[in-house]
């Protein structure tokens, strides 16, 4: 007789690409054999690029030296890095300009039983190493920002005549911010706004490109957000669009993983719940909360409590407004999960 244990071990891999193009890889993929890694990552359906944190225990000296050499530690370090940096109207969305300027690219993947998915990929913003346990344990913590190079290296400089399509202005500013196109295409803009054009000459020279994007789009009948270093556009809640664009990004409907806690209602009827770690879910998309998933969680609850859960949180399609991933390979009794905030008003029937 044989038995199998579903998701028997936590898995994580940290990859740091330093300015010379070489990589430092730290992993703990099975049975906690490897370096201890802990992380926090929050993604939201808003205009702000994400910030992430990862910690690694007792890194070997050569790996620690390479990581430290590529991180910002003070304002003076940042000034020195930018002295010879080239500021321009375009910043590469793949991070190559960040490497050229002396920054590091930090990528964390996590999952179960040796199978991992990307939790985040961002630009290293700071690095610190502290001691614990009487100077026998060294914990290195890296804070990374999704669009740090776009904020520091991007220099939007452009002029457009009145009557220029709005998408052309947006594309120029997006490139200066170091963002990928996501779904910010002429077809998507046409479906959202029709034939949208600027009604006066537009000139910009300097400033942060992300702020210029905010100024351009803030009064238009659309919603925009930044996630995974891409720019995404969708409709506003309860605001009709010429092309019938919904208030979410049309993509494959996500399936929730096993629930780890009782769903709750927060923030004006939104649903918050905790699942096993699920980095594959993306904000701004639809997820399907099934009756089977709710019933599985309700097993073992008193009949009255189970009825309350079902009454408050109904199965159906929800928009993922925010997701927070946390984990620690060395804390077997601790957190390795995703906390989701869902908007329930987009419908209750799955296709």
C-alpha positions as CSV (number, residue, x, y, z in Angstrom):
1,X,0.0,0.0,0.0
2,X,1.3,3.4,-0.9
3,X,0.3,6.9,0.1
4,X,0.9,10.3,-1.5
5,X,0.9,13.7,0.3
6,X,-0.5,16.6,-1.7
7,X,1.9,19.5,-1.7
8,X,4.3,17.9,0.8
9,X,6.9,20.6,0.6
10,X,7.2,24.3,0.0
11,X,9.4,25.4,-2.9
12,X,11.1,28.7,-3.6
13,X,13.8,30.1,-5.9
14,X,15.5,33.5,-5.8
15,X,17.4,34.7,-8.8
16,X,19.3,38.0,-8.7
17,X,20.8,39.3,-12.0
18,X,23.7,41.7,-11.3
19,X,24.8,44.5,-13.7
20,X,27.5,42.4,-15.4
21,X,24.8,40.0,-16.6
22,X,25.7,37.1,-14.3
23,X,23.1,35.6,-12.0
24,X,23.0,34.5,-8.3
25,X,20.5,31.7,-7.7
26,X,19.4,30.7,-4.2
27,X,16.8,27.9,-3.9
28,X,14.9,25.6,-1.5
29,X,12.8,23.3,-3.7
30,X,12.1,20.2,-1.7
31,X,11.9,19.0,1.9
32,X,13.4,22.3,3.2
33,X,16.8,21.3,1.7
34,X,18.5,24.5,0.7
35,X,18.6,28.1,1.8
36,X,15.8,29.5,3.9
37,X,13.8,32.0,2.0
38,X,10.9,34.3,3.1
39,X,8.9,36.8,1.1
40,X,6.1,39.4,1.0
41,X,4.5,40.5,-2.3
42,X,1.4,42.5,-2.8
43,X,-0.2,43.2,-6.1
44,X,-3.1,45.7,-6.5
45,X,-5.4,46.8,-9.3
46,X,-4.2,50.4,-9.0
47,X,-1.8,52.9,-10.6
48,X,1.2,52.2,-8.4
49,X,3.9,49.8,-9.4
50,X,4.4,47.0,-6.8
51,X,7.1,46.8,-4.1
52,X,8.3,43.4,-2.8
53,X,10.6,42.0,-0.1
54,X,12.5,38.8,0.1
55,X,14.9,37.5,2.8
56,X,17.5,34.8,2.6
57,X,19.4,33.1,5.5
58,X,23.1,32.5,5.6
59,X,24.0,33.2,2.0
60,X,27.5,32.1,0.9
61,X,30.1,35.0,0.9
62,X,30.4,35.1,-2.9
63,X,26.7,35.3,-3.5
64,X,26.3,37.9,-0.7
65,X,29.1,40.0,-2.2
66,X,27.6,40.0,-5.7
67,X,24.2,41.0,-4.4
68,X,25.5,43.8,-2.1
69,X,27.6,45.3,-4.8
70,X,24.5,45.9,-7.0
71,X,22.2,47.4,-4.4
72,X,21.5,51.0,-3.3
73,X,22.5,51.6,0.3
74,X,22.3,55.4,0.6
75,X,21.4,58.6,-1.3
76,X,25.1,59.0,-2.1
77,X,25.3,55.6,-3.7
78,X,22.2,56.5,-5.9
79,X,23.8,59.8,-6.9
80,X,27.0,58.0,-7.9
81,X,25.1,55.4,-10.0
82,X,23.2,58.1,-11.9
83,X,26.1,60.4,-12.7
84,X,27.0,58.6,-15.9
85,X,23.5,57.1,-16.5
86,X,21.7,58.0,-19.7
87,X,18.3,59.5,-19.1
88,X,16.0,59.2,-22.1
89,X,12.4,59.1,-23.4
90,X,12.5,55.3,-23.5
91,X,13.4,52.8,-20.7
92,X,13.6,49.1,-21.6
93,X,10.7,47.2,-20.1
94,X,12.8,44.1,-19.8
95,X,15.2,45.7,-17.3
96,X,18.3,45.9,-19.5
97,X,18.6,49.6,-18.9
98,X,18.5,49.0,-15.2
99,X,21.4,46.6,-15.4
100,X,23.4,49.1,-17.5
101,X,22.8,51.7,-14.8
102,X,24.1,49.4,-12.1
103,X,20.9,48.1,-10.6
104,X,20.1,44.4,-10.0
105,X,17.0,42.5,-11.2
106,X,15.4,40.4,-8.5
107,X,13.0,37.5,-9.3
108,X,11.3,35.2,-6.9
109,X,9.4,32.0,-7.8
110,X,7.5,29.9,-5.4
111,X,5.1,26.9,-5.3
112,X,5.0,23.4,-4.0
113,X,7.0,20.1,-4.5
114,X,9.6,21.6,-6.8
115,X,7.0,23.3,-9.1
116,X,7.3,27.1,-8.9
117,X,5.6,30.1,-10.6
118,X,6.8,33.7,-10.6
119,X,5.7,35.7,-7.6
120,X,7.5,38.9,-8.7
121,X,10.3,40.3,-10.9
122,X,11.5,43.8,-10.0
123,X,14.4,46.1,-9.7
124,X,16.6,45.9,-6.5
125,X,16.1,49.0,-4.4
126,X,17.9,48.2,-1.2
127,X,19.8,45.4,0.5
128,X,20.7,44.9,4.2
129,X,22.2,42.0,6.2
130,X,21.5,41.6,9.9
131,X,22.7,39.1,12.4
132,X,20.6,36.9,14.7
133,X,21.2,34.2,17.3
134,X,24.4,35.7,18.6
135,X,26.0,36.4,15.3
136,X,25.7,32.9,14.0
137,X,22.8,33.6,11.6
138,X,22.9,36.2,8.9
139,X,19.6,37.4,7.2
140,X,19.9,39.3,4.0
141,X,16.8,41.3,3.0
142,X,16.2,42.7,-0.4
143,X,13.5,45.3,-1.2
144,X,12.6,45.6,-4.8
145,X,10.4,48.0,-6.7
146,X,8.7,47.0,-9.9
147,X,9.5,50.2,-11.9
148,X,12.4,51.8,-10.1
149,X,14.4,52.2,-13.2
150,X,11.5,53.8,-15.1
151,X,11.1,56.4,-12.3
152,X,14.9,57.2,-12.1
153,X,16.0,56.8,-15.7
154,X,12.9,57.8,-17.7
155,X,12.8,61.3,-19.0
156,X,9.6,61.9,-21.0
157,X,10.2,64.5,-23.7
158,X,7.6,64.8,-26.4
159,X,5.3,67.1,-28.3
160,X,2.0,66.2,-29.9
161,X,-0.3,68.4,-32.0
162,X,-4.0,68.8,-31.2
163,X,-6.0,66.0,-32.8
164,X,-3.3,63.3,-32.1
165,X,-4.9,60.0,-31.0
166,X,-4.7,59.6,-27.2
167,X,-3.2,56.1,-27.6
168,X,-0.1,57.6,-29.3
169,X,0.5,60.0,-26.4
170,X,-0.1,57.1,-23.9
171,X,2.3,54.8,-25.8
172,X,5.1,57.4,-25.7
173,X,4.6,58.0,-21.9
174,X,4.4,54.3,-21.2
175,X,7.8,53.7,-22.9
176,X,9.3,56.5,-20.9
177,X,8.0,54.8,-17.7
178,X,9.6,51.5,-18.7
179,X,6.3,49.7,-18.9
180,X,5.3,47.0,-21.3
181,X,2.1,47.4,-23.4
182,X,-0.1,45.0,-21.5
183,X,-3.4,45.5,-23.3
184,X,-2.9,49.2,-23.9
185,X,-3.4,48.9,-27.7
186,X,-5.2,51.0,-30.3
187,X,-7.9,48.4,-30.4
188,X,-8.5,48.4,-26.7
189,X,-8.5,52.2,-26.6
190,X,-11.0,52.3,-29.5
191,X,-13.3,49.9,-27.6
192,X,-13.0,52.0,-24.4
193,X,-13.3,55.5,-25.8
194,X,-14.1,55.4,-29.5
195,X,-12.0,57.8,-31.6
196,X,-10.3,59.6,-28.7
197,X,-7.9,62.4,-29.5
198,X,-6.3,65.2,-27.5
199,X,-8.0,68.5,-28.1
200,X,-5.0,70.8,-27.5
201,X,-1.3,70.6,-28.2
202,X,0.5,68.4,-25.6
203,X,4.1,69.0,-24.6
204,X,6.0,67.4,-21.8
205,X,9.7,67.7,-20.8
206,X,10.9,65.9,-17.6
207,X,9.1,64.7,-14.6
208,X,8.1,61.1,-13.8
209,X,6.4,59.4,-16.7
210,X,4.0,57.5,-14.4
211,X,2.7,60.9,-13.2
212,X,2.3,62.1,-16.7
213,X,0.2,59.0,-17.5
214,X,-2.0,59.6,-14.5
215,X,-2.5,63.2,-15.6
216,X,-3.4,62.1,-19.2
217,X,-5.9,59.4,-18.2
218,X,-7.5,60.6,-14.9
219,X,-10.6,62.1,-16.4
220,X,-11.2,59.6,-19.1
221,X,-13.9,56.9,-18.9
222,X,-11.6,54.0,-18.3
223,X,-9.6,52.4,-15.5
224,X,-5.8,51.8,-15.8
225,X,-3.4,50.0,-13.5
226,X,0.2,48.7,-13.5
227,X,0.9,45.1,-12.8
228,X,3.9,42.9,-13.6
229,X,5.5,45.9,-15.2
230,X,2.7,46.1,-17.8
231,X,0.1,48.8,-18.4
232,X,-3.5,47.5,-18.3
233,X,-6.7,49.2,-19.4
234,X,-10.3,48.2,-18.7
235,X,-13.7,49.8,-18.2
236,X,-14.9,51.6,-15.0
237,X,-17.5,50.0,-12.8
238,X,-21.0,50.7,-14.1
239,X,-19.7,53.0,-16.8
240,X,-20.7,52.0,-20.4
241,X,-18.1,52.0,-23.2
242,X,-18.5,52.1,-27.0
243,X,-17.1,48.6,-27.3
244,X,-18.7,47.1,-24.2
245,X,-15.4,46.7,-22.4
246,X,-16.1,45.2,-18.9
247,X,-14.5,46.6,-15.7
248,X,-11.9,43.8,-15.7
249,X,-9.2,42.5,-18.1
250,X,-10.6,39.9,-20.4
251,X,-8.4,36.8,-19.9
252,X,-8.6,33.2,-18.8
253,X,-10.8,32.9,-15.7
254,X,-8.7,32.0,-12.7
255,X,-9.5,29.1,-10.4
256,X,-9.0,29.5,-6.7
257,X,-6.9,27.1,-4.7
258,X,-8.0,25.4,-1.5
259,X,-9.3,27.9,1.1
260,X,-7.3,28.1,4.4
261,X,-9.7,30.4,6.3
262,X,-13.3,31.5,6.5
263,X,-14.2,34.0,3.8
264,X,-15.2,37.4,5.1
265,X,-16.9,40.6,3.8
266,X,-14.8,43.8,3.9
267,X,-14.7,47.2,2.4
268,X,-18.3,47.7,1.2
269,X,-19.1,44.1,0.4
270,X,-15.9,42.9,-1.1
271,X,-14.8,39.4,-0.2
272,X,-11.5,38.6,1.5
273,X,-10.2,35.0,1.7
274,X,-7.0,33.1,2.2
275,X,-5.9,30.2,0.0
276,X,-2.9,28.1,-0.4
277,X,-0.1,30.0,-2.2
278,X,-1.3,30.8,-5.8
279,X,1.1,33.2,-7.6
280,X,-0.4,32.4,-11.0
281,X,-3.5,34.5,-10.2
282,X,-3.4,38.0,-11.7
283,X,-5.1,41.2,-10.4
284,X,-7.8,42.7,-12.6
285,X,-8.9,39.3,-13.9
286,X,-11.9,37.2,-13.0
287,X,-11.7,34.3,-10.7
288,X,-14.3,31.6,-10.1
289,X,-15.4,30.9,-6.6
290,X,-17.1,27.5,-6.9
291,X,-19.8,26.0,-4.7
292,X,-17.6,23.0,-4.3
293,X,-14.7,25.1,-3.0
294,X,-16.9,26.8,-0.4
295,X,-18.5,23.5,0.6
296,X,-15.1,21.9,1.1
297,X,-14.1,24.7,3.5
298,X,-17.4,24.4,5.3
299,X,-16.8,20.7,6.1
300,X,-16.4,20.3,9.8
301,X,-18.2,23.5,10.6
302,X,-21.5,23.5,12.6
303,X,-24.5,23.5,10.2
304,X,-25.5,27.0,11.3
305,X,-22.0,28.4,10.7
306,X,-21.8,26.8,7.3
307,X,-25.1,28.3,6.3
308,X,-23.8,31.8,7.3
309,X,-20.7,31.4,5.2
310,X,-22.8,30.4,2.1
311,X,-25.3,33.2,2.7
312,X,-22.6,35.9,2.8
313,X,-20.2,34.6,0.2
314,X,-22.0,33.2,-2.9
315,X,-20.3,31.1,-5.6
316,X,-19.7,32.8,-8.9
317,X,-17.3,35.1,-10.8
318,X,-15.4,37.8,-8.9
319,X,-12.8,40.4,-9.9
320,X,-9.5,40.1,-8.2
321,X,-8.7,43.6,-6.9
322,X,-5.7,42.7,-4.7
323,X,-3.6,39.7,-3.8
324,X,-0.9,39.4,-1.2
325,X,1.6,36.4,-1.2
326,X,3.6,35.6,1.9
327,X,5.8,32.6,2.7
328,X,8.7,31.3,4.7
329,X,10.3,28.0,3.8
330,X,11.8,27.6,7.3
331,X,8.7,28.2,9.3
332,X,6.7,25.0,8.7
333,X,3.9,26.1,11.0
334,X,3.8,29.6,9.5
335,X,2.3,31.2,6.5
336,X,2.6,30.0,2.9
337,X,-0.5,31.5,1.4
338,X,-2.2,34.1,-0.7
339,X,-4.8,36.6,0.6
340,X,-7.3,37.7,-2.0
341,X,-9.6,40.7,-2.1
342,X,-12.5,40.1,-4.6
343,X,-15.1,42.4,-5.9
344,X,-18.4,40.5,-6.0
345,X,-20.6,42.7,-8.2
346,X,-19.4,41.6,-11.6
347,X,-21.8,38.6,-11.6
348,X,-22.7,35.4,-9.9
349,X,-22.8,33.0,-12.8
350,X,-19.8,31.4,-14.3
351,X,-19.7,31.0,-18.1
